């Protein structure tokens, strides 16, 4: 193996091995300590063998124009004896390779794993709450739209209810929201005898989010079942959230970002594809999902274009475990959206969605009629200055902007499926009927 090829393989091999050992350390099961010890040794031995096979089989193209990258070799002991439900010999000796931060290679990812040769061991991370879902669906976290009413209604209906923590004006209000949601969902469980779907907070992990650390502290006190990170690497928050028992899903829009999120230890990925409302992706969902499935066997969430239960069923067939539905939830009675916004969604179609970077500096799907109503020409929009996510997610700053800018609204391509304003219960019931009907359209054989 030449030095260039070794340099490219080493970081991915070490990252995957460490991540998979971490996954196994969280896998438990019934039986005595001795039985778990034996099963755990079998799992680890199989995993080590898998990585040895992966090392010998993967082939990467050689870029002869680039000099071999230097490697920083480090050895360390990973002691898993104290991990819950996992008994091992005192320590496993693991060799980790880290690419040196040299010149243009600083911070760059290794070459992508090749399709068909890198499937990882499957661990059903969603088993803890799968039986509480009426649909494999997440009511997407939407800025200035997702509030306590929408989250509670979604969770009661068997759909994962999510919201951005920055929808709260302060960490103190976030504390109030989570407490109120917990109280209401617990009361519903007591009255119905059925536990609600999980609540999922969405953390903006970009370095400009001044509230990130405070919001994280609030979440840790409430021990969420699931958290989605957006606009940055999930690495800084994964450790604390895992310690609190949360599954961490990373919102990604490219294969490079997906690989980095995997290496950081994310439990699942939200694939932001072309057609998603608001800040959107650019990859075709068919291509994106299958490309990620080539190197990641954990939970995938498809974001973008989920119009109804038929699309949801198709997302599963494609290889996803869950999907976002956002635009249609904006037009529910429980959302915080202005009634004019909801009515505009009903009146609009996919042809009314405009992709532009004029408002956020990032590619965003916006409603053309709302831009025209603000007195702007959708075909001749002013250029946005420097991107400042910190100000964009600050409710106070946004409220100080001219009113016409506040009434420019976003939507995904699925807006064509918004036919009326309804309750969350009605939307979920309709989607469930479509989802069941979709199963009869594809006959085996």
N, C-alpha and C positions, 0 to 999 in steps of 0.2 A: 504494500500500500504506500503510495507516495505521500510526502509531507503535506501537500495541498489537500488531498482527499482526507487525510487524517484530521487536519485542522477543521474541515467542514463537518465531519461526523461527530467529533468529540463533544461539542456543546450540547447537541440534540440528544446524544446517547445518555450523557450524564443527567440532563434535565428530565428526560422521560423516565429513567430508572428511579430517580429520587421522587418524582411525582407519583409514580405508581406504588412505590413503597409507602408513601404517605397515604394513598388511597387505601391500601391494604391495612394500614394501621387503624383505620376507622371501621373496618369490616368486622362485625362480630357474629355471634350465632349462639344457638342453644348448646347445651352439653357441659360436661365437666371441664375444668381447667386443662386437664391432660388431653381431652379430646380436641379442645380448641388449639392447644399447643401443636398437636400433630397436624391438624388441618392448616394451621398458619404456616408451619414449616413447608408443607406441600405447596401452598400458594406462593411463598417466597421463592422456593426452588424452581417452580414452574416459571415464575416471572423472570428470574435470573437467566434461565435457559432461553426464554423468549427473546430477551435482549441480546444474548449471544448470537442467536439465529439471525436477529435483525441486523446485527453488526456485520455478519458475513454475507448477507444477501443484498443489502442496499447498495445501489450503484449511483453515484453522482457524476454529472458531467464535469470535466476538468476545465477550468478557466486558466489557460496557460499564461494569459496576459497579467494575471494577478499573482504577486509573490505569495509564497506560503505564509499564512498567518501564524504568529507566535502563539504558543499555548502556555497557559499558567496551570500547572498541575498541582492539585491539592488533594490530600487524603484526609479523611475524617471518619469518625465512628458515628454510626446512627444507632442509637440505643432505643429500641422499641419495646423494651420490657414493661415500661409503665403505660403503654398505650392501651386504651380501653379494649377489653375482650381479645387482646392479642398477646400471647405468651411466646417469647422467642428465647434462644440462647442469649447470654448477656449482651452481645453486640454483634452487628453485622459490619464487616469491613467493606466499605464502598469507596471506589475511586471516582472522583468527580473531576471533570475537565472543564475549565472555564476559558473562553477566548480572551486573550489579553486585549485591553483597550488600546489598540495601536492605530494611530493615524485615522484614515478614512474608514477603518473597520470598527471604530469605537461605537458600540451600541447597535451594530447591525446584526440581524438574525442569521442563523445558519441556513443553508439551502433547504428547501422544502422536502419533506419525505415524499417518496414516490407512491402513487396509487397502487393498492393491491398488495403491498408488502409491509404495511406498518399498522395493521389493526391492533388496538390495545385491548387488554382484558376488560370485559364488560362488568361494571358495577352499577346496579340500578339505584342511582342516587335519588330517584323520585319515589322509591317504594314507600318512604315514610308518610307520604300524603296522597299517593295516587288514587287510593280508594275513596278519597274525599272530593274528588273532582267529577263534575257532571260532564265536562268537556276538557280536552287537553288544551286549554286556552288560558291566556293571560290578558286581562284588561290592561292595555299598555299604559306605562307611566307617562303622563302628558302634562307638560308645563302649563300652569294656570287652569287646568281642566280637571285633573284627578284630585278629588278631595275625599273627606271622610265618608260622605254619603255614597259616592260612587264605589269606593273601596268596600264598604260594608255590604252594599247591595250585591256586588260581584261575588264576594266571598260567600254570602248566604246562598247564592244561586249555584255554587259549585265551580266558580271560576276564580283563578288566582287574581286577587286585587292588588294592584301596584300603584305607587305614586312617587314622584320625585320629592326628596326631603326638602328641596328648596321651594316647594309650594308653600311651605310654612315660613312665616316671616322671621322666625328666630328659632334657636334650639329649644327654647321654652315652649313655643307653640308646637313644635314637633313632639315634645313630651306629652302635651295635652292631646294631640291627635292620636298618638299611639295608645294612650290610656283610654281614650274614648272608644276607639275601635275595638280594643280588647274587651272592654266592658260590654259593648253591644253584641259582639260575636259570642262571648261567653253566655250572655243572656239568651241568645238565639239557640245555642247548643243545649242549654238547660230546658228550653221550652219545646224544642223539636226532637231532642234526643239524638241529633246528628251534628257532628263537628263540621265547622265551616272549612272552606278552602283556605289555604295560607294567605297571609298578608305579606306583601313583598315591597320593601322600600327600595328606591332607586337613588344611589349615591353618585353625585357628580364628582369624579376624582381628579378633575383637572387641577393643576397647581394654583390656578387663579381663584378657586373656590375657597374663600377665607373661612368658611364655616365647616369644612370637611371634618376636621378633628372633633369639633363640638358635636356635630350631627352623628358621627360615629360613636361617640361616647353615649349618646342617648340610645342609639340602636342596641348597643351592647347591654345596656341595662334591661332592655325589653326582650333580649334573646330572640331575634327574628328567625323564622325557619328558612328564609330565602332573601337574598339581597342581590340586586342587579347594579353593576358599576357601569358608568358611562363616561365618555370623553377623557380617556386616559387609561393607563395601566392599572389593573386591580391589585398589583403586588403589595402596595403599602397597607391595604386593609384586609387582605386575605387571612393573614395570621390571626388577628384579633377576632374576626368574624367566625373563623373555623373554631377557635377556642370557645366561642359562645354557642356553637352548634349550628351555625347558619350555613346553608349552601350558597356559594358565591358564583353568580353568572356574570360574565363579562360581555358587554355590548361591543361588537366589532363590525367593521365594514370592509375589511380586506383579509386576504389569506395571511399576510404578514402579521397583522394585528391578532388574528386568530392563533397563530403559532406562538406569539409572545404571551398571550393570555394563558395558553396551555402550559407553557414553560413556567409561568408564574404560579400555577397551581389552581387555576379556576376550575370549579366543578362542572360548569356548563357554559355554553356560548349562546349569545343572542346574535343572530346573523342579520344585520341591517342591510336589506337588499333594495334594489331600484324599485320605486313605487311606494316606499314608506312615507308617511306624512311627516311634516316638519323636517328637521335635519335628517337627510336620507342617505342610503347607500347608492352604489352605482353598478353592482354586479347583478347579473341575472340570477334569480333564486335557484333555478335548476343547476346551474354551473357552481354556484357558491356552496350549496349544501353538499353536493357530491364531492367537491374538492376538499371540503373540510372533513367529510366522512372518511376520506382516504387516510387521515392521520389522527382523528379524534373519535373515540368511541363513547364519549360521555353524552349527556343530554344536550340537544340542540333546540333552539327556539327560532322559528322563522318569523322575521319582522318585515312586513311589506306585502300588500296585495291580498290580505285575508279578508275577502268580501263577505263570505258566508260559510256555512257548514260544509259545502262542497269543496271550497278552497282549503278548509281545515283538514278534511280527509286527504286531499291531495298532498298537503304538507307532510302528513304522516307517511304516505306512500313514498315520498321523496327521501325520507330518512330522518325527519324531525320528530321530536318527542312532544313538543308544545309549539304554540304559535301566538304571536301578538295579534290582538284586534284593537285598533286604536280609533280610527275615524268614526266607526259606527257607535262607539261608546261616547264620543263627544256629543252625539245627537241624542243622548238619553236624558231623561228628566233629572237624573241624579247628578249629572256632571256640573261643574262650576262654570261652564261656557255660557256666554251671553246668549239669550234666546235668538238674537239676530244671527249669530254664528250658526246655531243649530238649524235655523230656517234656511240659511244660505247653503248648508250642506245638503239639505233635502232638494234644493233647486239646482244643484250643480251636478256635473258628470265628470268623468276622468278627463275630458277635453278641456275642462276649466282649470286644471292643475298646471301650474307653471313652475319649472325648476329654475331657481335663481340663487345667487349668492349675495344679492343686493342688501338683504336685511340683517343677516347674521355673519356674513363673511364666509360662511360654509354653504355648500349646496343644500338647498332647502326647497321642499315642495310647498308652494303657496297657492291660495285661491285667487285666480286672476280677477274675478268680479270684485273681491274685497280691495284689491290694489286699485282698480279703476274707481271704486267708490271713494277712495282716499284722495282722488284727484291726481293720481300718478299714471303714467303711460307704461303698461307692463312690458312693452317692447323697447322702451328707452329709459330704463331705471338708472338712477345714479349709482356710482360705485361705492361700496362699503369701505370704510377705512380699516384700520387695524382691528383684528379680531380681539374682542375682550369678553371672554365667556363669563368672567366674574361679574361684569355689569349686566350682561344679557340675562343672567339667572337671578339677578337681584330685583325683587318685586318693587321695592321702593324706587329704584332707579328707573325701571320701566314705566312706572306710573307718572314720573316727572316728564316723560317724553310727550311731544304733541299728540293730541287725541287721535288725529287721523292715523298715526303710526300704530296706535294701540288696537285699532280696528282692522288691521291687516292680518288675516287668519290663514292657517295652514290646513292641509288635508292630504291624504294619500290617494293613490289611484283607486282605492276601494270606495271612494266617495260615490261612484255610480250605484253602489248597493244601498245607499242611504235613501230610503223612500219616505220615512216619516219619523217624527220624534216619538219615542216610546220609552217605557220604563226598562230598567236593566233586566228585570224578570222576564218581560216580554221578548227582549232581544235574545237572551240566553235560550228561552224556550224555542224561539224560531230557529236559532242556529243549531240547536240540538236536533230538531226535526230534519233540518237540511243535512246534517252530519249523518244521521241514520239513513236517510234516503240515498245519500251518496254511496253507501256501502252496497246497494243493490244494483248500481250502474256498472260496476266492474265485475264481471263473472269470470271465475277461474276457468282455465282450459285453453 
